[in-house]
Amino acid sequence: MKTALQTSALLAAINTALAAPASVGETFSVKAKYNQDFKPDATVELVRTALRYGKLASGDVARILERRQDTNGTVVASPPYKFDREYLAEIEIGTPPQKLLLDFDTGSSDLWVFSTETPSAQSTGHTLWNVTASSTAKKLDTYTWSIAYGDKSTSSGDVYTDIVRIGGAEIQNQAVESALQVSQQFTQDTPSSGLLGLAYDKGNTVSPTKQKTWFSNILPRLKEPLFTVRLRHQADGSYNFGYIDKSQYTGDITYTPAFTDDLGHRLFKASGYQVGSGSFEKLSITGTADTGSTAVYLPNRVSDAYWSGVKGVTTQGGFLDSKAYNFPCSAKLPDFTFGIEDAKFTIPGEFINYAPTEEDPTICQGGILGIGTIPEWLGEISIFGDVALKVSFVVYDDGNKRLGWAKGA
């Protein structure tokens, strides 16, 4: 394979992406394509999130995964991660442009892709970024990236700069991380060609110098310093950049301060919760609105409160006391309401019925899970994934260091 260009030509490119000539005040939209092959599995989602957030799966969840069988009755030694990305969005990389479908992930800060450098055993079925076919790809010598997961696996590789276009907007010399090794949790998800991180820059894993996210680079060009997310239940959604589309929400947008941690997560404080028609319980819950997670993860006291009124519910232990919940599919689940400042947002019970279990189609999995005991270095972070985002219109207003929530239209 040809390697690209001389280091001397790259000095100005390192960590300094350039916008293509354009006037300030840009706005654009990208479709979040619903993955028709998406197969929800709460147990796998629990373990996958443990790996994303650096926690080793153990206890009952890991044992269940180890016992699972494929259609031939053969024991599967690893979690079946296939089709675990519910929404994908199209980007273009290079010259000429190469189209790829990526998971837009507000919970991470790396733009990494399967490429022609990825071993064939790990890239079969994926659309690849052909590094040598792009005349504008430049390798950053000595630069690497590596994301470690709790199962001791890693996704890692080398780093290039290239043109990256999203929704017609172009960034030159954007850091693109080419995968030389990919964790198994991604290899079986063939519709996706990688991740585009939308969290804060400090979470980027490139060494020796962290790289800016695509959003961080486009931010100075936008009409407003923000992007919005509108995901829909079993339908296409959208990511809008630089503007707020009033047709995508009803009522008012409620803003709450955004802050971060050492890993670059964009955090906020929820004000409490309500189960069904019960009373609203005031409780400060530190959370992140994470498009890279499909379920909702809450402190065990909150998830237990939700599931306590569901007849026939059983729990499965996971990493660090986390919990997954199973229940009879015939059960009618209560709604779940969470608070943002003084506003309240309700997830219908039908959205919380995640999927039937593989072992018994009459038993279903819950889309609200217990986050368990989180180590002090991470803090007790609840994760408001797609189950919550489907009812919401969320504004990631980085220019004003705040997060906005409204009811999705």
Secondary structure, 3 states (H helix, E strand, C coil): CCCCCCHHHCCCCCCCCEECCCCCCECEEEEEEECCCCCCCHHHHHHHHHHHCCCCCCHHHHHHHHHCECCCCCECCCCCCCCCCCEEEEEEECCCCEEEEEEEECCCCCEEECECCCCHHHHCCCCCECHHHCCCCEEEEEEEEEEECCCCCEEEEEEEEEEEEECCEEEEEEEEEEEEECCHHHHCCCCCCEEEECCCHHHCCCECCCCCCHHHHHHHHECCCCEEEEEECCEEEEEEECCCCHHHEEEEEEEEECEECCCCCEEEEEEEEEECCCCCEEEEEEEEECCCCCCEEECHHHHHHHHCCCCCCEEEECHHHCEEEEEECCCCCCCEEEEECCEEEEECHHHHEEEECCCCCCEEEECEEECCCCCCCCCCCEEECHHHHCCEEEEEEHHHCEEEEEEEC
